Amino acid sequence: MPLLVELAGRTVAVEPTGSEPPQKIEGGVVLPPGRVAVLHGLGDALFYRHGQNSWSPCGWRRLSEPPLRIADPRRRVTADDPVWDDPARHHSSAVAALQGGDGRVLLLGALGIGTPRLAADRDTLAGWYEDDGAPWFLAYGEEEEVFGAYTRALAARLGSGARRAGNVWCSWYAYYEGITETGLAKDIAALNGLPFDVVQVDDGWEEMVGDWEPNAKFPSGMRALADRIAGAGMTPGLWLAPFIVLPGSRTARERPELLLRDERGEPVVAGYNWGTGYWALDLSRADALDHVERLIRRVVHEWGFGYLKLDFINAGAAPGVRQGGVGREHAYRQALELIRRTAGEEVYLLGSGAILLPSLGLLDGLRSGPDVAPMWQNYASDDPSDAMARNAVVNTLHRLWHAPLAEVDPDVVYFRSRLNLLTDQQLGWLRDLATVCGFRAVSDPPGWLRAEELADMTAYLSARPEVVRKGRYVFAIDGREVDFGPAVAADEQRYPIS
């Protein structure tokens, strides 16, 4: 039976399947577990879509417009949740919001894990859980106020993190998988004395994804590399994809029992990369968790890495048949709890492909968008999850409300002119957004930078400007107004070509 709920002077009709009465808390009301439908009365409102993981599209669309989604089904498997995709109705993961004509926002958000999903039309905003689920948070008011109240409710139930990564140098956007021990040794020496706190070695060091031993390009081993980074005064960081294996890996061949399987007993393809589909581990299995624990113990306690970038981790919640009917987000969180316990509280854990709610209280940082390629937009692609600088900026702007829960990682900023198609304005947006986030990462080898570029990078990394939010896309950085609105606006040519 519908209930009338008053929210900051607005009364809405709510129909929950749970029997518990709504409970008022700071900033909103808590609704009972189960399915809930809200008769919003906002008509053709703007709809806020929150993507399932780091790479899933996130932003505002009017209800009369087509839903914000990934159209390519193969890409959707990698970068979103294919189970609940809807080409016709606006849909969201974990939280959704509607903004009416007066600018105020109605927010409905999950307060627990269990694969919460939401959808909206011109009449109704509905939420449900794939599993048994948890309560819901409902609020109405100014955008910043309702999202702030939601983050406080989440932190109280699931946890939050206050650890900061510092300034990070990452190998990926210079060398991709072409990294070598010799090349990194030169870069580490050049980074010594610059304002970096972490040197993170990215993909390309391992035998194969799933086989986490150093390949022939690293003959001295990973302990020696970590020691070299630490000896230069920085924290050693390492890229891992602990929840996936490539079909050709030794692990997939020798330990097939670890793999997540579908109803037919076939390995689940959790996404596509490295020229193939990759498989997920079944994190409901004790032996798969043992496999992950041994990996983390080796990387942290034997090799000496104190910063881990955990990539492709949404695969831990891929749809499949799990032991004991364990829900996929529960399996994902159980594995992250194991990683945190094994690594220790002092190790910084960054999640890429991370799912927000089951990561809270466990991961220190969350990637907030797709990769920042050194190009603004690829006009051969309209995929909002594709590796482009604009996609990274847009998605990060719409995830800034995560900041009280975990550090927001917008990916790298660039100072180099070499191998870079970004204009000065686009470079400025990337740098300013990283300043807003407080997470600053660079992938430019010092040897690639001209003297003025090196000076600009050093000054940027050393500065700690005051940031004040003035609107959805407008900020003041040490009093200088920065408007990201033009970066968000679609279909505008921003290359210096006609």
C-alpha positions in Angstrom: 0.0 0.0 0.0 1.4 3.4 -1.0 2.7 5.7 1.8 3.0 9.4 1.8 6.5 10.6 2.7 7.4 14.2 3.4 10.9 15.2 2.2 12.1 18.8 2.8 8.7 20.3 2.1 7.7 17.9 -0.8 5.3 15.0 -0.3 5.8 11.9 -2.5 3.9 8.6 -2.7 6.1 5.6 -2.0 5.2 2.0 -2.4 7.7 -0.4 -0.7 7.4 -4.2 -0.6 8.9 -4.2 2.9 6.6 -3.7 5.9 8.8 -1.6 8.1 7.8 2.1 8.3 10.1 4.8 6.9 12.7 6.0 9.4 13.8 9.6 9.4 17.6 10.1 9.5 19.8 13.1 8.9 19.1 14.4 5.4 16.4 11.9 4.4 14.4 8.8 5.2 15.3 5.1 5.2 12.9 2.8 3.4 12.7 -1.0 4.1 14.6 -3.6 2.1 13.0 -5.0 -1.1 11.5 -3.2 -4.1 10.5 0.4 -3.7 8.6 2.7 -6.2 8.4 6.4 -5.8 5.7 8.4 -7.7 8.0 11.4 -8.3 5.7 13.9 -10.0 8.6 15.7 -11.7 7.6 14.9 -15.3 10.3 15.1 -17.9 13.1 15.5 -15.4 16.8 15.1 -15.7 17.8 11.6 -14.7 21.2 10.9 -13.0 22.6 7.5 -14.1 25.3 6.0 -11.9 27.4 3.4 -13.7 28.0 -0.1 -12.3 31.8 0.2 -12.2 34.6 2.6 -12.8 34.2 2.6 -16.6 30.4 2.5 -16.8 28.9 5.7 -18.2 27.7 8.2 -15.5 25.8 11.4 -16.0 22.5 13.3 -16.4 20.0 12.7 -19.3 16.5 14.0 -19.7 13.9 11.3 -19.4 12.6 12.1 -22.9 16.0 11.4 -24.3 17.5 7.9 -25.0 19.1 6.2 -22.0 22.8 6.7 -21.3 24.2 3.2 -21.9 26.8 1.2 -23.8 25.3 0.0 -27.1 28.0 -2.5 -28.1 27.1 -5.8 -26.3 30.8 -7.0 -26.2 31.9 -3.7 -24.7 29.0 -3.8 -22.2 30.2 -7.1 -20.8 33.6 -5.5 -20.1 32.6 -2.0 -18.9 29.0 -2.4 -17.4 26.5 -4.9 -16.1 24.9 -6.7 -19.1 22.3 -8.3 -16.9 20.2 -5.2 -16.3 20.9 -3.2 -19.5 17.7 -1.6 -20.9 17.8 0.1 -24.3 14.4 1.8 -23.7 14.2 2.8 -20.0 16.6 4.9 -18.0 18.4 2.7 -15.6 21.2 3.0 -12.9 23.3 1.1 -10.5 23.2 1.7 -6.7 21.7 5.2 -6.8 19.6 7.4 -9.1 18.3 10.9 -9.0 15.9 13.2 -10.7 16.2 16.9 -11.0 13.0 19.0 -11.6 12.6 22.4 -13.1 13.4 24.2 -9.9 16.8 22.6 -9.7 16.1 20.5 -6.6 16.9 16.8 -6.7 15.0 13.6 -5.6 17.5 10.8 -4.8 16.9 7.1 -4.2 20.0 5.1 -3.2 20.8 1.7 -1.9 22.2 1.3 1.6 23.8 -2.1 1.1 25.0 -4.7 -1.3 23.0 -7.2 -3.3 23.3 -5.8 -6.8 20.9 -2.8 -6.4 19.4 -1.4 -9.6 17.1 1.5 -10.4 15.0 2.7 -13.3 12.8 5.7 -14.0 10.2 7.1 -16.4 8.1 10.3 -16.3 6.0 9.0 -13.4 8.0 6.6 -11.3 11.5 6.1 -9.8 11.9 2.4 -8.8 14.7 0.5 -7.0 15.2 -3.2 -6.4 18.0 -5.7 -5.5 19.0 -8.7 -7.4 19.6 -10.5 -4.1 17.6 -10.1 -0.8 18.9 -6.6 -0.5 19.2 -3.9 2.1 17.3 -0.7 2.9 17.0 2.4 0.7 17.8 6.0 1.3 15.3 8.6 -0.1 16.1 12.4 0.0 15.0 15.6 -1.7 16.7 19.0 -1.8 19.7 20.7 -3.3 21.9 18.4 -5.3 25.0 18.7 -3.2 23.0 18.3 0.0 21.2 15.1 -1.0 24.3 13.4 -2.4 26.2 14.5 0.8 23.5 13.0 3.0 23.6 9.8 1.0 27.4 9.5 1.3 27.1 9.9 5.1 24.5 7.2 5.3 26.7 4.9 3.2 29.8 5.6 5.3 27.8 4.7 8.5 26.7 1.3 7.1 29.6 0.2 4.8 32.6 2.3 5.8 34.8 4.9 4.1 38.5 5.6 3.7 40.6 8.6 4.4 44.0 7.4 3.2 45.6 9.4 0.4 47.9 8.1 -2.4 50.0 11.2 -2.8 51.5 12.0 -6.2 51.7 8.9 -8.4 53.9 8.1 -11.4 52.5 5.3 -13.6 54.2 3.5 -16.5 51.1 2.8 -18.6 50.6 5.8 -20.8 54.2 6.0 -21.9 55.0 2.4 -22.5 51.8 0.4 -22.2 52.8 -3.3 -22.1 56.3 -2.5 -23.5 57.9 -1.8 -20.1 61.3 -3.4 -19.3 63.5 -3.6 -16.2 66.2 -1.6 -17.9 63.9 1.2 -19.1 62.1 1.5 -15.7 65.5 1.7 -13.9 66.3 4.8 -16.0 62.9 6.4 -15.2 63.2 5.6 -11.5 66.6 7.4 -11.4 65.1 10.4 -13.2 62.1 10.5 -10.9 64.3 10.6 -7.8 64.0 14.1 -6.3 60.8 15.0 -8.1 57.6 15.4 -6.1 56.3 11.9 -6.5 55.3 9.6 -3.7 54.5 6.4 -5.6 56.0 4.7 -8.7 53.4 2.3 -10.0 54.5 -0.4 -12.5 51.6 -1.2 -14.8 50.7 -4.0 -17.1 53.5 -5.7 -19.0 55.7 -7.1 -16.1 53.8 -10.4 -15.8 54.2 -13.7 -17.7 50.5 -13.5 -18.6 47.4 -12.1 -17.1 46.5 -14.8 -14.5 50.2 -16.0 -14.2 51.6 -13.4 -11.8 55.3 -14.0 -12.0 57.8 -11.7 -13.7 58.5 -12.3 -17.4 61.8 -12.3 -19.2 61.9 -8.5 -19.4 62.4 -8.4 -15.6 65.3 -10.9 -15.0 66.2 -9.5 -11.6 62.7 -10.1 -10.3 60.1 -7.9 -8.7 61.7 -7.7 -5.3 64.7 -6.0 -6.9 62.4 -3.6 -8.7 60.5 -2.7 -5.6 63.8 -2.2 -3.7 65.0 0.2 -6.5 61.8 2.3 -6.2 62.0 2.4 -2.4 65.7 3.3 -2.6 64.7 6.3 -4.6 62.5 7.4 -1.8 59.1 6.4 -3.3 56.5 3.7 -2.5 56.7 0.8 -4.9 53.3 0.2 -6.7 52.2 -2.7 -8.9 49.3 -3.3 -11.3 47.4 -6.6 -10.8 44.2 -8.1 -12.2 43.6 -10.6 -9.4 40.1 -11.8 -10.3 40.7 -12.7 -14.0 42.8 -15.1 -16.1 43.4 -15.3 -19.8 42.3 -18.6 -21.5 45.9 -19.3 -22.5 47.3 -18.8 -19.0 48.9 -21.6 -17.0 46.5 -21.0 -14.2 43.5 -21.5 -16.6 45.0 -24.7 -17.9 46.2 -26.2 -14.6 43.5 -24.9 -12.2 40.2 -25.0 -14.2 38.2 -25.6 -11.1 38.9 -22.0 -10.0 36.9 -20.5 -12.9 33.4 -19.0 -12.6 31.0 -20.9 -14.8 27.6 -20.4 -16.3 24.5 -22.6 -16.2 26.0 -24.8 -19.0 29.3 -25.3 -17.1 31.3 -23.1 -19.4 33.8 -20.5 -18.1 32.2 -17.1 -17.9 33.7 -14.5 -20.2 33.9 -11.5 -17.9 35.1 -9.0 -20.6 37.3 -8.5 -23.6 40.9 -7.2 -23.7 44.4 -8.4 -24.9 42.7 -9.6 -28.1 40.5 -12.1 -26.4 37.8 -12.7 -23.9 39.1 -13.2 -20.3 37.7 -15.5 -17.7 36.7 -14.7 -14.1 37.6 -16.6 -10.9 34.8 -18.0 -8.8 35.3 -16.0 -5.7 32.7 -18.0 -3.8 35.2 -20.9 -3.8 37.6 -21.3 -0.9 40.4 -22.5 -3.2 40.0 -19.4 -5.5 40.2 -17.2 -2.4 43.3 -19.1 -1.4 44.8 -18.4 -4.8 44.1 -14.7 -4.4 45.5 -14.6 -0.9 48.8 -16.2 -2.0 49.1 -13.7 -4.8 48.6 -10.7 -2.5 50.9 -12.1 0.2 53.7 -12.6 -2.4 53.3 -9.2 -3.9 53.1 -7.3 -0.7 55.1 -9.3 1.9 57.7 -11.0 -0.3 58.2 -8.5 -3.1 57.6 -5.3 -1.0 54.9 -3.4 -2.9 53.0 -1.0 -0.8 50.5 0.3 -3.4 48.4 -2.0 -5.5 46.3 -1.1 -8.5 43.7 -3.8 -8.7 42.3 -3.8 -12.2 39.3 -5.4 -13.9 37.9 -6.3 -10.5 34.3 -5.9 -11.7 34.9 -9.5 -13.1 34.5 -10.6 -9.5 30.8 -9.8 -9.7 30.2 -11.1 -13.2 27.0 -13.1 -13.6 27.5 -16.8 -13.1 26.7 -19.9 -10.9 28.4 -19.5 -7.5 28.6 -22.0 -4.6 25.8 -21.9 -2.1 23.9 -19.3 -4.1 26.2 -16.6 -3.0 25.3 -13.2 -4.5 27.8 -11.8 -6.9 28.4 -8.5 -5.0 28.8 -10.5 -1.8 31.4 -12.7 -3.4 33.2 -9.6 -4.7 33.2 -7.9 -1.3 34.4 -11.1 0.4 37.4 -11.2 -1.9 38.2 -7.6 -1.3 38.0 -8.2 2.5 40.5 -11.0 2.0 42.9 -8.7 0.0 42.7 -6.0 2.6 43.3 -8.4 5.4 46.2 -10.0 3.7 47.8 -6.8 2.4 47.4 -5.0 5.7 45.9 -1.6 6.5 49.1 0.3 5.6 49.0 -0.8 1.9 47.1 1.6 -0.5 44.5 -0.3 -2.6 43.2 1.4 -5.7 40.3 -0.3 -7.5 39.8 0.0 -11.3 36.7 -1.5 -12.7 35.6 -1.2 -9.1 31.9 -1.4 -8.0 31.1 1.3 -5.5 29.1 -0.1 -2.7 30.8 -3.5 -2.1 34.2 -1.7 -2.3 33.5 0.8 0.5 35.6 0.6 3.6 38.0 -1.7 1.8 39.5 0.2 -1.1 41.3 3.5 -0.5 40.8 4.8 -4.1 38.4 4.2 -6.9 39.0 4.9 -10.6 36.2 7.2 -11.7 36.2 6.8 -15.4 37.7 5.1 -18.5 41.4 5.5 -19.4 42.6 9.0 -20.3 44.0 8.4 -23.7 46.2 11.3 -25.0 43.3 12.3 -27.3 40.1 14.2 -26.4 37.6 12.2 -28.5 37.6 9.5 -31.1 35.1 10.4 -33.7 34.9 6.8 -34.9 33.4 5.9 -31.6 30.4 7.1 -29.6 31.0 4.6 -26.8 30.8 6.6 -23.5 33.1 4.0 -21.8 35.9 4.2 -24.5 39.4 5.3 -23.6 39.2 9.0 -24.4 40.1 12.0 -22.3 36.6 13.5 -22.6 35.0 10.3 -21.4 37.3 10.3 -18.4 36.5 13.9 -17.5 32.7 13.5 -17.9 32.5 10.4 -15.8 34.7 11.7 -13.1 32.7 15.0 -12.8 29.6 12.9 -12.2 31.4 10.7 -9.5 32.9 13.5 -7.5 30.3 12.8 -4.8 32.3 9.6 -4.0 35.1 11.7 -2.4 34.0 11.4 1.2 33.9 7.6 0.7 37.1 6.9 -1.1 39.7 8.9 -3.1 38.5 9.7 -6.6 41.1 8.7 -9.2 40.5 10.6 -12.5 43.5 8.9 -14.1 46.6 10.7 -15.3 47.3 14.2 -16.4 49.8 15.1 -19.2 52.6 17.6 -19.5 54.4 16.1 -22.5 54.0 17.3 -26.0 55.4 14.0 -27.3 52.7 11.5 -28.5 49.9 13.8 -27.4 46.9 15.1 -29.3 45.4 17.2 -26.5 45.0 20.9 -26.8 46.1 23.3 -24.1 42.5 23.7 -23.0 42.0 20.0 -22.7 45.2 19.5 -20.8 44.1 22.2 -18.5 40.8 20.5 -17.8 42.6 17.3 -17.0 44.9 19.0 -14.6 42.2 21.1 -12.9 40.0 18.0 -12.5 42.8 16.1 -10.8 43.3 19.1 -8.5 39.6 19.0 -7.6 39.9 15.3 -6.9 43.1 15.6 -5.0 44.5 12.5 -6.7 47.3 13.5 -9.1 49.0 10.9 -11.3 51.4 11.4 -14.3 52.7 8.9 -16.8 55.2 11.1 -18.6 58.8 9.9 -18.3 61.0 12.9 -17.2 63.2 12.2 -20.2 60.3 12.9 -22.5 59.7 16.4 -21.2 61.2 19.7 -22.4 62.6 21.9 -19.7 59.5 24.0 -19.4 57.3 20.9 -19.3 59.3 19.5 -16.5 59.1 22.8 -14.6 55.3 22.9 -15.1 54.9 19.3 -13.9 57.0 19.9 -10.8 55.2 23.1 -9.9 51.8 21.4 -10.4 52.6 18.4 -8.2 54.0 20.7 -5.5 51.1 23.0 -5.3 48.2 22.6 -2.8 45.6 25.1 -4.0 42.3 25.7 -2.3 39.3 24.2 -4.2 35.7 25.6 -3.8 32.8 24.0 -5.6 30.4 26.7 -7.0 28.1 24.5 -9.2 27.7 21.1 -10.8 30.6 21.8 -13.2 32.1 25.1 -11.8 34.9 25.3 -9.3 37.2 28.0 -8.0 40.9 26.9 -7.7 42.8 29.4 -5.6 40.1 31.9 -6.7 40.5 31.1 -10.5 37.1 30.0 -11.9 37.1 26.7 -13.8 34.1 25.7 -15.8 34.0 22.1 -17.0 30.6 22.7 -18.7 32.1 23.0 -22.2 34.0 19.8 -21.6 30.7 18.0 -20.8 28.8 19.4 -23.7 28.6 16.8 -26.4 29.2 16.9 -30.2 31.5 19.9 -30.2 34.7 19.7 -32.3 37.7 20.3 -29.9 40.6 19.4 -32.1 42.7 22.2 -33.7 41.6 21.0 -37.2 38.7 22.1 -39.5 
